[in-house]
Amino acid sequence: MNPGSTPTRPDAFPASAAQQRLWFLQHRHPDSRAYTVTEAIWLRGPLDASALERALTALVDRHPLLRAVFDYRDGGLWQRVLPAGAHPVALRRERVDRADLDAWLGSRPRRAST
């Protein structure tokens, strides 16, 4: 490798034992929310949704772990890291009364629609 050059990385890495366990459990019980964290925050005042989307996209672009996806191939589970900028964050805004929040959070789909 030349000094100052960026080392190349393989396209995929074998998943760790912990990642394999979670993947197995998720595929065994696809409707389970056991490892899903749902959070809601109350905001007051105007929201610059575009700025928030850009900030979240920058966060995802900065941290490869947040861009990791898993593929089962060649008899094993593999982790791939999507390129930065490949999937910008797009927020979906909904108004929910505070009294209805728990029911609303419980009714959300497990995965975001694409």
Backbone as numpy.savetxt, mean C-alpha at the origin, in Angstrom:
# Nx Ny Nz CAx CAy CAz Cx Cy Cz
32.39 -2.78 -10.59 31.54 -1.60 -10.59 32.43 -0.36 -10.59
32.05 0.61 -11.38 32.80 1.86 -11.45 32.51 2.73 -10.23
33.52 3.46 -9.74 33.25 4.38 -8.63 32.19 5.40 -9.04
31.26 5.65 -8.13 30.21 6.63 -8.40 29.02 6.06 -9.15
29.09 4.81 -9.62 27.95 4.23 -10.33 26.97 3.64 -9.31
25.75 3.52 -9.74 24.71 2.97 -8.88 24.67 1.46 -9.05
24.70 0.71 -7.95 24.63 -0.74 -8.09 23.27 -1.16 -8.63
23.26 -2.21 -9.43 21.99 -2.71 -9.95 21.40 -3.69 -8.95
20.08 -3.75 -8.94 19.38 -4.67 -8.05 18.62 -5.68 -8.90
18.43 -6.87 -8.36 17.61 -7.83 -9.10 16.17 -7.33 -9.19
15.44 -7.84 -10.17 14.04 -7.44 -10.35 13.14 -7.90 -9.21
13.47 -9.03 -8.59 12.64 -9.58 -7.53 13.52 -10.23 -6.48
12.97 -10.27 -5.26 13.65 -10.88 -4.12 12.73 -11.96 -3.55
13.29 -13.05 -3.03 12.42 -14.01 -2.34 11.77 -13.33 -1.13
10.51 -13.66 -0.89 9.82 -13.11 0.28 10.39 -13.71 1.55
10.38 -12.94 2.62 10.85 -13.44 3.92 9.84 -14.44 4.47
10.24 -15.16 5.49 9.34 -16.13 6.13 8.09 -15.43 6.68
8.25 -14.27 7.28 7.10 -13.53 7.83 6.17 -13.07 6.70
6.74 -12.61 5.59 5.92 -12.20 4.45 5.17 -13.39 3.87
5.81 -14.54 3.81 5.16 -15.74 3.30 4.00 -16.15 4.20
4.17 -16.06 5.52 3.09 -16.41 6.45 1.88 -15.50 6.23
2.12 -14.20 6.16 1.01 -13.26 5.96 0.33 -13.49 4.62
1.10 -13.72 3.58 0.54 -13.98 2.24 -0.33 -15.24 2.28
0.17 -16.30 2.93 -0.58 -17.54 3.05 -1.90 -17.31 3.78
-1.84 -16.64 4.93 -3.06 -16.38 5.70 -4.05 -15.54 4.91
-3.57 -14.55 4.18 -4.45 -13.69 3.39 -5.14 -14.49 2.28
-4.41 -15.40 1.66 -5.01 -16.20 0.59 -5.90 -17.32 1.13
-5.64 -17.73 2.34 -6.50 -18.74 2.97 -7.81 -18.13 3.44
-7.77 -16.87 3.88 -8.95 -16.16 4.39 -9.02 -14.78 3.73
-9.39 -14.72 2.45 -9.31 -13.45 1.70 -10.22 -12.34 2.22
-11.27 -12.68 2.96 -12.17 -11.63 3.47 -11.80 -11.16 4.87
-10.74 -11.71 5.44 -10.33 -11.32 6.78 -9.73 -9.91 6.77
-10.01 -9.18 7.83 -9.41 -7.86 8.02 -8.39 -7.89 9.15
-7.91 -9.08 9.48 -7.02 -9.24 10.63 -5.76 -8.39 10.52
-5.23 -8.22 9.34 -3.99 -7.46 9.18 -4.21 -6.17 8.39
-5.45 -5.69 8.42 -5.79 -4.44 7.75 -6.00 -3.37 8.81
-5.34 -2.24 8.64 -5.51 -1.13 9.56 -6.31 -0.05 8.84
-7.47 0.26 9.39 -8.32 1.30 8.83 -8.27 2.48 9.78
-8.05 3.64 9.23 -7.91 4.84 10.06 -8.74 5.96 9.46
-9.29 6.76 10.31 -10.02 7.95 9.88 -9.54 9.13 10.71
-9.43 10.27 10.09 -9.07 11.49 10.82 -10.08 12.58 10.48
-10.33 13.43 11.44 -11.24 14.56 11.22 -10.39 15.78 10.92
-10.71 16.46 9.86 -10.01 17.67 9.48 -10.95 18.85 9.60
-10.41 19.95 10.06 -11.19 21.19 10.12 -10.54 22.18 9.18
-11.36 22.95 8.52 -10.83 23.94 7.60 -10.65 23.37 6.21
-10.20 24.20 5.31 -10.07 23.76 3.91 -8.93 22.75 3.76
-9.13 21.83 2.84 -8.12 20.81 2.54 -7.65 21.01 1.11
-6.35 21.14 0.94 -5.78 21.17 -0.40 -5.48 19.73 -0.79
-6.49 19.07 -1.34 -6.40 17.64 -1.65 -5.27 17.36 -2.64
-5.06 18.24 -3.57 -3.98 18.05 -4.55 -2.61 18.05 -3.87
-2.41 18.95 -2.93 -1.14 19.01 -2.19 -0.96 17.75 -1.34
-2.04 17.28 -0.72 -1.97 16.06 0.08 -1.63 14.86 -0.80
-2.25 14.76 -1.97 -1.93 13.67 -2.90 -0.47 13.72 -3.33
0.03 14.91 -3.62 1.45 15.04 -4.01 2.38 14.63 -2.87
2.04 15.02 -1.64 2.87 14.68 -0.48 2.87 13.16 -0.24
1.71 12.54 -0.34 1.64 11.09 -0.15 2.36 10.34 -1.26
2.25 10.84 -2.49 2.97 10.23 -3.61 4.47 10.34 -3.39
4.95 11.48 -2.92 6.38 11.66 -2.64 6.83 10.70 -1.55
5.99 10.48 -0.53 6.31 9.54 0.54 6.45 8.12 -0.01
5.50 7.70 -0.83 5.55 6.36 -1.43 6.76 6.23 -2.35
7.03 7.27 -3.12 8.19 7.23 -4.02 9.51 7.12 -3.25
9.56 7.71 -2.07 10.80 7.73 -1.28 11.08 6.40 -0.59
10.04 5.61 -0.31 10.20 4.39 0.47 9.81 3.16 -0.34
10.79 2.40 -0.80 10.51 1.22 -1.64 9.56 0.22 -0.98
9.59 0.09 0.33 8.71 -0.86 1.00 7.24 -0.56 0.71
6.90 0.70 0.54 5.52 1.08 0.26 5.12 0.80 -1.20
6.09 0.43 -2.02 5.81 0.09 -3.42 5.97 -1.40 -3.70
6.14 -2.20 -2.64 6.37 -3.63 -2.80 5.08 -4.37 -3.14
5.18 -5.30 -4.07 4.08 -6.19 -4.43 4.63 -7.62 -4.41
3.75 -8.59 -4.34 4.17 -9.99 -4.24 3.59 -10.80 -5.39
4.43 -11.69 -5.91 4.04 -12.59 -7.00 4.39 -14.01 -6.58
3.47 -14.93 -6.85 3.79 -16.34 -6.64 4.18 -16.91 -7.99
5.43 -17.34 -8.10 5.93 -17.91 -9.36 7.10 -18.83 -9.07
7.35 -19.71 -9.97 8.47 -20.66 -9.84 8.44 -21.39 -8.50
7.23 -21.68 -8.01 7.11 -22.43 -6.76 7.38 -21.65 -5.50
7.47 -20.33 -5.59 7.74 -19.54 -4.39 7.16 -18.14 -4.47
7.19 -17.46 -3.35 6.68 -16.10 -3.26 7.83 -15.12 -3.44
7.63 -14.17 -4.33 8.66 -13.18 -4.66 8.14 -11.78 -4.42
9.01 -10.92 -3.97 8.70 -9.51 -3.72 9.33 -8.66 -4.84
8.49 -7.83 -5.43 8.98 -6.88 -6.43 8.71 -5.48 -5.92
9.59 -4.56 -6.26 9.38 -3.16 -5.89 9.05 -2.39 -7.17
7.87 -1.80 -7.19 7.44 -1.03 -8.36 8.29 0.23 -8.47
8.49 0.71 -9.69 9.29 1.93 -9.85 8.61 3.14 -9.21
9.43 4.04 -8.70 8.90 5.29 -8.14 8.13 6.03 -9.22
7.01 6.61 -8.85 6.20 7.37 -9.79 5.24 6.52 -10.61
5.29 5.21 -10.45 4.45 4.32 -11.25 2.97 4.40 -10.86
2.69 4.70 -9.59 1.30 4.73 -9.11 1.09 5.91 -8.19
0.80 7.09 -8.74 0.56 8.24 -7.87 -0.67 8.02 -6.98
-0.61 8.56 -5.78 -1.72 8.44 -4.84 -2.88 9.30 -5.32
-4.07 8.70 -5.35 -5.29 9.43 -5.71 -6.28 9.25 -4.56
-6.65 10.34 -3.94 -7.59 10.28 -2.82 -9.02 10.26 -3.31
-9.84 9.56 -2.55 -11.28 9.60 -2.78 -11.88 10.21 -1.53
-12.56 11.32 -1.68 -13.10 12.04 -0.54 -14.59 11.74 -0.40
-14.99 11.46 0.84 -16.39 11.20 1.15 -16.73 11.89 2.46
-17.93 12.40 2.54 -18.40 13.00 3.78 -19.18 11.94 4.56
-18.84 11.81 5.84 -19.48 10.83 6.70 -19.78 11.52 8.03
-21.01 11.36 8.51 -21.35 11.90 9.82 -20.57 11.14 10.89
-20.15 11.85 11.90 -19.36 11.24 12.97 -20.07 10.04 13.59
-21.39 10.12 13.75 -22.16 9.03 14.36 -22.14 7.78 13.49
-21.94 7.93 12.19 -21.97 6.80 11.26 -20.57 6.28 10.91
-19.53 6.84 11.52 -18.16 6.54 11.11 -17.80 5.06 11.29
-18.10 4.46 12.44 -17.72 3.05 12.65 -18.37 2.14 11.61
-19.64 2.34 11.34 -20.32 1.52 10.34 -19.73 1.75 8.96
-19.41 2.99 8.65 -18.83 3.31 7.34 -17.47 2.64 7.17
-16.61 2.73 8.20 -15.29 2.10 8.11 -15.42 0.59 7.96
-16.37 -0.02 8.65 -16.57 -1.46 8.56 -17.08 -1.93 7.22
-17.70 -1.03 6.45 -18.26 -1.41 5.16 -17.31 -1.18 4.00
-16.13 -0.64 4.26 -15.19 -0.32 3.18 -14.63 -1.58 2.56
-14.40 -1.57 1.27 -13.77 -2.72 0.62 -12.35 -2.93 1.15
-11.91 -4.16 1.16 -10.57 -4.47 1.66 -9.49 -3.83 0.82
-9.68 -3.80 -0.47 -8.65 -3.25 -1.37 -9.24 -2.07 -2.13
-8.40 -1.11 -2.38 -8.83 0.05 -3.17 -9.09 -0.41 -4.60
-10.12 0.13 -5.20 -10.39 -0.21 -6.60 -9.41 0.54 -7.49
-9.06 -0.07 -8.59 -8.11 0.56 -9.50 -8.80 1.03 -10.75
